[in-house]
């Protein structure tokens, strides 16, 4: 359950009895003999629930409640009171207490109330994340494509989604790696739990540890209160680490430990926090080459690369470009209040032939621009940037080595498709040995398909 409970009471017998009962129920329990001690303990650690007696020396339960609401507003407080003090307890609930319970304590009733509070806390967290994503259904609605390469990717998503295995999503920038991660999450048993995404390339090196694992108040200059890292925020759900190749080596060591031990230690804390998170990482780098160069840990690479899903570039799925164009025209018709009904053939030809270095993201930006600037009801070549109008019909990059590699990959994929992925026949048709074909499949990162 991993819910932390701080018991505050000046009577040791009550503290010990409550601690024993709650520990047996699976809660992480801590005790304090008065409100002042409780506040000191809160400086060192965050507690999900505080159970406090109202009448205590030094600092009473109501004063403690007020301080807790300021210092840790997401901590729930239950007050213990005698029959003659119920009015005080009701007043305390107006100040923010979640519940109160009367002496003598009924442990069964208290456990039931705590479990209801935990359920309430979980529901609040789910509502928060559902509200964030209510405007978008990250299923396949936002992944457009019917090409062979995309159908292979869909099939792999369907296979891996129900599992808890770590997934590495690879592909060039702009190919939709986060959409793939969200599609995996949407098809998993964690779909009702948080999906938390963080771009590792946008985090300053000095902030990596605190952003990933969180920190305690006073851990460093400016840390005025506790903060959860993305691992804690994603508990029960999916954490998406975009551009994972940007993580510094010293943080890679700690990330590896988190993956292996399934626990984190916030910066400035001595407390180990168990976590239940499904990890999906993404990269536009060749991490195997980064391993060879010594910029990425080999053990972390193999931990992340349990299953790899490759997002094909537009050059590998030209047949999808008209579908993408139609989708983006409809999208920006709605957003920009326009009525574009289509794209002229010559303009579409330019879009299909253009070398999309910015991938789908660049295509979307160009269609948004065209929808906004078009004077008629059809997008014409004049509505497109000059760089697309000059497309010659070759969809290969200018660099000869890269163009040759792209052609070789495209040709092998076409032959494999034509022969229903029969690699023995494909090798014969291509005029190379079977072992050479397998090497090329690995080197060119061709989806190996079914054997």
N, C-alpha and C positions, 0 to 999 in steps of 0.2 A: 504493500500500500504506500509505504515511504512518506506518509504524512507525519510531520514533526509537531509534537505537542509539548508545550511548556506548562508545567503545573506549578502554580504559585500559591503557597499556603504556609502560615506560620506554625501549623501543627504537623510535625514530622510523620505521625501515624497516617494522616490523610494523604500526605505527599507520597509516602511509600506504597500505600494501598492502591491509590490511583495509578501510580507508575507501573505497578505489577500487573494490574488488570489491563491497562492499555497496551503494555508491551506484549502481553499474551494475545491481544487482538491484532498485532502486527504494526502498531504505531511506533515511531521513534520518539521516546519520551525523555524529557529533561525536567529537573525540578529546581525551584528557588524558594528560599524561606521567607522572602518578603518582596515587595514591589521594587525596592531600590536594587536588589540583587538581580531581579528579572530584567530591569532596564540595562544593567551592566552586561548581562548575557546577550541581550538583543544587539548590543554594539558589536558582538563577535559573530552572531549567527542569526539567520532569519528563521522564524517559526510560523508554521501554517495556522496553528490554533494555540491560543493561550487560555487556560482554565485558571481562574483566580478567585480566591476568597475576597469578599468585600471588606471585612474588618481585619486589618493587619497593622502591626506597629510600623513606624517609620514612614510608610507610603501605602495608603489603602488601595483597594481594588478599583474604585471609581477614578481616582487620580491616575492610577496605572493605565486604565482604559483611555483616558484623555491623551496621555503621552504616547500610547501605542498607536492611536488613530493618526497622530501627527508623524510619528517616526516610521511606521509600517502600516499604511492604510489598508493593505490587502490581507493583513493578519486578522483572523476572526477571534473575538474574545467571548468566552462563556464565563459568567459570574456565579459564584457559589454564595448563597445567602441563607439566613435563618428565616423561620416563619414570620418573625416580627419585623423583618426588614424588606419585605416584598416591594414596598413602595419605593425604596431606594433602588432596588433591582430594576423596576419598571422605568424609573428615571434614567438609569444607566443605559437601558436599551434605546432610549431617546437620544443618548449621546453616542450610540454606535455599537453597543454590545449586540452580538448576534443571538444570544439566548441567556437564560439564567436557570439555575437548578437549586432546589431547596435541600437543606440539611434535615434529617440525616440522608446521606447520599444513597440513591438507588443506582448501583453500578450498571445494571442492565439498561435502565432508562438513559443514563448518561452516554453509554456506548452507542445506543440507537441515535441519540441526538447528534453525536459527533459524526457518525456515518452519514447522516442526512446533510450535515454541514459540508462534509467532503464532497458529497454528490452535488450539492449546490455550487460549490467552488468550481468543480469540473464543468458543470453546465454553464456557468458564467464565462469560463475560458472558451468553451466551444461557441457560445453566442458571439463572443468578441471576434473570433476568427471567421465565423460564418458571415457576420456583417461585413467584414473586410472584403469577402470574396463573393458576396451575393450577386454582384453585377456581372460576374463572369463564371461560366460553367467550363472549367478546364477539363474537358473530356477530349474528344477528337474534333469538336466544333472549330477549334482554332488551328488545328493542324490540317492543312489543305494539301491533297495530293492523292492521285490514283495510279501513279507509276509503279513499276515493278519494285523499285528500290524502296518506295514508301510503304507498299504493301508488306514487304519483308520486315520493315521496321515496326509496323502495326502488330504483326504476328508475334514479334519478339516482346513487345510491350505487354501483350495479353498473357504471354507465358510468365514473365517475371513479376508482374504486378501483384499477384496474390502472395508472393513469398516475402520474407523479411531480408533477403540478401541485399548486400550493398551493390549499387549499380553505378557504372561510369558511363556518362553520356559524352561522346566525343563528336567533333565536327567543327567546321569553321564558324567564326563569329557571324551571327545573323541567321543561322540555319534553324533556330527554334529549339535549342536544347532545354530551356526552361519549360517550354510547352510540353516536351516529352516527359520531363520530370513530373509535371502536374498531372499529365495523363496517367502515369504510373500510380501516383498517389490517389487519383480519383477512382481507380479500379482496384485499389487495395482495401483490406479490412480497416485501414487507418483513415479512410476517406472522411469520416466524421470528426477527425482530430486535426490539429493544426498542420498546415504546410508552411514552413518558414524558409525563405530564400535569402541568401546573403552572397554578395559579390565579393569574393576574396581579393580581386584586383583593385577594389576601391577602398580597402582598409589600410591605413598607415601601419608600417611594420611594428611600431611600438604599441599599437592597440589590439593586435591580433588576439592575444591571450584573453584579454578582458571581454572582447566582443564575442568570442567563441564560448568561453567558460563562465563569464560573469565575474563580479568582484564584490568584496565586502566593504562596508563603510570604513574609510581610513586606509584602504589598501595602498593608495597613492594620493598625491596632491590633487585635490579637486574631487575625490571620491567621497561626497558628502552623504551618500546613502547607498544601501545595497542595490545591486542591479543584476538581474538575470542575464546570462548570455544566451545565444541562440539555441544551444543544446537544451537548456532548461525550458525555453519558450516553446520548443518543439516536442516536449515530452508527450509520448503516446502517438505522435504523428510522424511527419517526414521532415528531415532537414536537407535542404538543397544547397550544396556548396558550389557555387558557380566559379569558374576560373580557378580551380583548386591548385593548379600548377603555380599560382602566385604565392602560395603559403610559404613563409620562410622556413629554412631547414630546422631551426630550433623549435618551431611550433609544430612541424611535421612529427617530431618525436612524441610530443604530448598528444597530438591527434591520434597517432597510432595506438597509444595506450588507452585512450578513450574508446576507440573502436574495439580493442581486444578485451578490456575490462568492463566496458559498459558503465563507466562511472566518471564523474568529473570532480575537480576540486577548484572552486572559485578562487580567483586571485585574492590573497590576503586571508584565506580561510584555512583551517586545519581539518575541516570536516569534508569527508568524502560523500558525494551525492550520487546515488544510483540513478541511471537514466535509461529510459526505454524509447529509443529513437531509430527510425529507419533512415539510413544515410544514402543520399544520391549525390554524386559529384559530377561535375562537368568540366571539360577543358577543350580549348582550341589548339592546344599544343600536342606534340607527340611525346607523351610522358615516358615512353620506353627510351627515346633518345635523351630526354632530360635525365633519366636514370644513368645512362652511359656517361653523360657530362658531369654527373655528381651534383646536380641542382635539385634532384628529387630522390627521396629515399626509395630504395628498391622494395623494402618490406612494406612500406605504406602503399606503393603502387600496386602490389599484388593483393593487399587488403581491400583497396578500392575497386580493383578491376576483377571482381568476382564474375560480374556479367557486364559486357560492354555493348552499348547500343550506339551505333554510328548514325548521325544525322547527315543524310546525303546533301551534297552541294547542288545548287540549281543546274550546274553543268552536267550533273549526273541524272537529272530528271527534267529535261527541257519540256517534256509533254505536260508537266504540271503548271507551267507558266501561265497558259490561258486560264486555267482554273483559279490560280492565285490572283490574276488580274481581275477576273470577274468578282471574286470575293472582296477584294479591296475597293473596287468601284462601288459595290453595294454598301460596304461599310462606310465609306466617306460620302456617299449620297445621303445616308442617314445623319451622319455627324455634321456635315456642312450644309444640309438642306439643299442639295443639288439634285438634278434629274438627268444624269448621264445614262444613256441606255446601252452603250457599248463602246467598242474600240474599233477604229477603221483597220482593215486588213494590213495596210502598209505599216501602221503604227504597231500592230501586234507583231508583225514580222521583225521589226526593229527590237522589240522587247524580247522576243524569243532568241534572236541572234546576239544580243548584247552579252558581254562578259561580266557577269554580276559579281564583282569583287566584294560587295557588301551583302551579298546573298539576299534572302527574303526581306530582311530589314530595309535594304536599299530599294528593292522593288516596291515595297509598301510606301516608302517616302515619295517615290516618283509618281505613283498612282495618286496619292493624296494631293500632290502638287498639280497634277494634270486635271483632276476632278475640280479643284478649286479655280484653276485658270482657264479652263475650256469655255469658249464663247458659244458653242453649240451643244447638241445633245449627244455627240460622238467625240471620243478622244481621237485627235489627229496627230500625225508626226510633229506638227508645229507645237503641240501642247507638251511634248516631251523635251527633256534637256538635249542639247546638241550632242553630247557624248553618246546617247542612245541612238540618235538619228544616223550616226556614222557607222553603226554596226555593219559589218561586211558579210555576215552570214556564217563566219567561223565563231564557234562558241568556245574556242580555246584561248588560253592566255598568251600574251606576247612572248614570254620566256619559252625557248624551244624545249628545254628539258622538262619543264612543267607541262607544256602542251603535249609532248610525247607521252608523258606519264598518264595524263588525263585520257588521251586517245586509247592507250593500251588498256587502261582500266575499263573504259566504256566498251571496248571491243570484246574483252573477255566476258564481261557481264552479259552482253548481248548473246554471245555464243552459249554461255551456260543457260540462259533463259530459253534459248531455242531448243536446247537438248535436255530440258527438264532437270538441269543441274547434274547431269551425268558427266562426272569429271574425266572418266576414262575416255569417253567419246570426244569430249571437248578438247582434251590434250591432243588426240589424233587429228581433229579438224584444225587446230592451231599449229600443228606441226612441231610440238614440243613434248618432252617427257612428262609423265604424270607428276613426278617429284618437282619438276620445274614449275608446273602449273600451281601446285600447292604453295611453293615459295612465293610465286607472284601474287597469289590470293592473300597471303600474309603480308607481303611487302606493300601491296596496293590497298590493303585494308578493305578487301571485298567481302561482303557478307557471305559466309561459308555455306549458309543454307542447310538443307537436310542432306545427310549422306546417302 
